[in-house]
């Protein structure tokens, strides 16, 4: 049990360091992201876009993000802030859609093996949601994209699903 808690703590640290590292490797993006007004109206609060761009070198970020980025055509990034929640969205664009559901399922298997709370989501958004009351990670597949939504702070249930739905609309 202690080993699993240690691994869990290690994974949380990796994600936090990954987000910080991503800011250091960003370039200006021509991608489409959610407007702050859409976040305000859908989620409430006062959202601020901190940064957006694309990731040219994912070396040193979490192994899952590095794998997704290295296998994608391009990786787009946006970071938002509200008084209660931090939001990061990563959009991995692929040439083909054929393996994306399987990739997301395999990622869910990794989190399940570590005894994280993982649930499958289907409907308007398809993928997996990992989380607790203070964080949510949503890995969703949409068209030829994998969308990763990372929320931390005071997170409401299904908030990541609402963000992913808005991101899908932004991608068209």
Residue pairs with C-beta under 8 A, 6 or more apart in sequence:
4 114
4 115
7 114
8 114
8 115
8 116
11 62
11 114
11 116
12 135
14 62
14 63
15 62
15 137
15 150
17 61
17 62
18 61
18 62
18 65
19 79
19 88
19 150
21 60
21 61
22 55
22 58
22 61
22 65
22 77
22 88
22 90
23 51
23 79
25 55
25 56
25 57
25 58
26 51
26 52
26 53
26 54
26 55
26 77
27 53
27 54
27 56
28 52
28 53
28 54
29 52
29 53
29 54
29 76
29 77
29 78
31 52
31 54
31 74
31 76
31 78
31 91
32 170
32 171
32 172
33 49
33 52
33 76
33 78
33 89
33 91
33 167
33 170
34 78
34 80
34 89
34 163
34 166
34 167
34 170
35 170
36 47
36 48
36 49
36 80
38 166
38 170
39 45
39 47
39 80
39 82
39 87
39 163
39 166
40 46
40 47
42 162
42 166
43 82
43 159
43 162
43 163
45 82
45 83
45 84
45 85
46 82
46 83
47 80
47 81
47 82
47 87
48 80
48 81
48 82
49 78
49 79
49 80
50 79
50 80
50 81
51 77
51 78
51 79
52 76
52 77
52 78
52 79
53 76
53 77
54 74
54 75
54 76
54 77
55 69
55 75
55 76
55 77
55 90
58 65
58 66
58 69
58 70
58 75
59 66
60 66
61 69
64 107
64 110
65 90
65 148
68 75
68 90
68 92
68 103
68 146
68 148
69 75
69 90
69 92
71 92
71 94
72 92
72 93
72 94
72 146
73 93
73 94
73 95
74 92
74 93
75 90
75 91
75 92
75 93
76 90
76 91
76 93
77 88
77 89
77 90
77 91
78 88
78 89
79 86
79 87
79 88
79 89
80 86
80 87
80 88
80 89
81 87
82 153
84 153
84 154
85 151
85 152
85 153
85 154
85 155
85 159
86 151
86 152
86 153
87 149
87 150
87 151
87 163
88 148
88 149
88 150
89 147
89 148
89 149
89 150
89 163
89 167
90 147
90 148
90 150
91 145
91 146
91 147
91 148
91 167
91 171
92 145
92 146
92 147
92 148
93 144
93 145
94 100
94 144
94 145
94 146
95 144
96 144
97 141
97 143
97 144
100 141
100 144
100 145
100 146
101 126
101 141
103 141
103 146
104 126
104 127
104 128
104 139
104 140
104 141
104 146
105 128
107 128
107 139
108 118
108 120
108 128
108 130
108 139
111 118
111 128
111 130
112 118
116 130
117 130
117 131
117 132
118 128
118 129
118 130
119 128
119 129
120 127
120 128
121 127
121 128
121 129
121 138
121 140
121 161
124 161
124 165
124 168
125 138
125 140
125 142
125 161
125 164
125 165
125 168
126 140
126 141
126 142
127 138
127 139
127 140
127 141
127 147
127 164
128 138
128 139
129 136
129 137
129 138
129 160
129 161
130 136
130 137
130 138
130 139
131 137
131 151
131 155
131 160
133 155
134 152
134 153
134 154
134 155
135 150
135 151
135 152
135 155
136 149
136 150
136 151
136 155
136 159
136 160
137 148
137 149
137 150
137 160
138 147
138 148
138 149
138 160
138 161
138 163
138 164
139 146
139 147
139 148
140 146
140 147
140 149
140 164
140 168
141 147
142 164
142 168
142 171
143 171
145 171
147 164
147 167
147 168
149 160
149 163
149 164
149 167
151 159
151 160
151 163
